[in-house]
């Protein structure tokens, strides 16, 4: 039987346990309440996301692959911001940087795949393939023992097999003039041109095509311009069609070449970025050159900065069609696992104050992309009057020219998509790449002569000696294409011009042959060169 003292002691212990339990329950309740209060009191959207992730980590029934969840979440988060803020996994980041830095690791060839076999069009001078002995016209049959010809291997896969780190070796099986030859090619850094071509159209007019604003664009420009000035250039046609942009600093440097000192090129501004103005310093070598800028619906970002700077400063005439409409500035942020993000940090504004970013709905990437298709549907690609101009976004240049914001750069001279000479026969030839395929056959026949070409004049004499028309019509017949003579009379000149340019590409001149030979059927170049009449 217990004594009163023992009973009192037991009673005290029980009460102590009860109080501890009550305290624990109250503390947990307060902790839970504190988390709820943090969410409601700060009102910060990220708090809720953090709480959800914390609960998953503490309470989810199964183990979690945190890396995969993170990789899946990041694109969704950035996709809700704007169309140009993106997450780049390590592989994508490497490819994006290689494209913009102006070099990549590879073997240094340009190739085409006309009939399920890669044919080398040109070998980069001084590159690994030239050192190994590869030649224009060689067929790539195998890469490191794997057959790549006649197996429906897509072009991107083949490019991936040929690329690799500098110093590594790739073993190629090459078919040359009916004989298999094997080569070991040691990969190296391959320079990537951003200026596709720079040449004189006539005694005073130079033409330059810039495909991308890479790290080397200004250096390439600076190397090409003196040669053109020495050749007598007083006017330049600067082609930015299909140029999707790139580095901002390159757009600023190139704009500076044409603008007088003190001209405002562009300014940037964002919630966390105070306004920053960029001015020309007056050191440009092309300030006295008459300038025409060619643009289209795929000219974006840095292309629009350049075109906008020329238009708003009354410095040049813009030809073509309304540009893409990308007025957002991205900053690249790197992570230690070699991934990163491109985050929109500001909007850019042209010298008159225009923001040319086209409208977008956050998260609706498909609708943003389809804007280009809507332009086709509304007739904008063929009729200048179909371009929507918002009077509330009207601006005036120093010389009184009216320009508009709200979605791309509207050209000063509208040049529609060229439909002259288009027939069902031409559409079929282009859709099936028949001119491309036949050009490789012609190049095989005249391979030795093409390899000896050293100038455009020599090439044109060679092409004049080839009966391309009879040969191509025979090729069409052999491939089951019935030629409507009435349609050929309408489209034949276009096809033959394409063939001359494509065959010319198999010569050492490469793009320096292709672009001059294709120019006569390029209606935007014809218009800008003053050989036609445009609609304004």
ABEGO torsion letter per residue (X at the ends): XBBAAAAAAAAAAAAAAAAAAAAAAAAAAAAAAAAAAAAAAAGBAAAAAAAAAAAAAAABABBBBAAAAAAAAAAAAAAAABAABBBBBAAAAAAAAAAAAGBBBBAGBBBBBABGBBBBABBBBGBAAAAAGBBBGBBBABBGGBBABGAGBBAAAAAAAABEBBGBBBBBBBBBGGBBBBBBBBBBBBBBBABABBBBABAABBBBBBABBBAAAAAAAAAAAAAAAAAGBABBBBBABGBAEEBAAAAAAAAAAABBBGBBABBBBBAABBBBBBBBAGABAAAABBBBBBBBAABBEAAAAAAAAAAAAGABBBBEBBBAGBABBBBBBBBAAGBEBBBBABBBBBAAGBBABBBBBBGBAAAAAAAAAAAAAAGAAABAAABBBBAAABBBBAAGBBBBBGGEBBBABBBBBBABGBBAAAAAAAAAGAAAAAAAAAAAAAAAAAAABABAAAAAAAAAABBAAAAAAAAAAAAGBBBBAAAAAAAAAAAAAAAAAAAAAABAAEAAAAAAAAAAABAAAAAAAGABBBBX
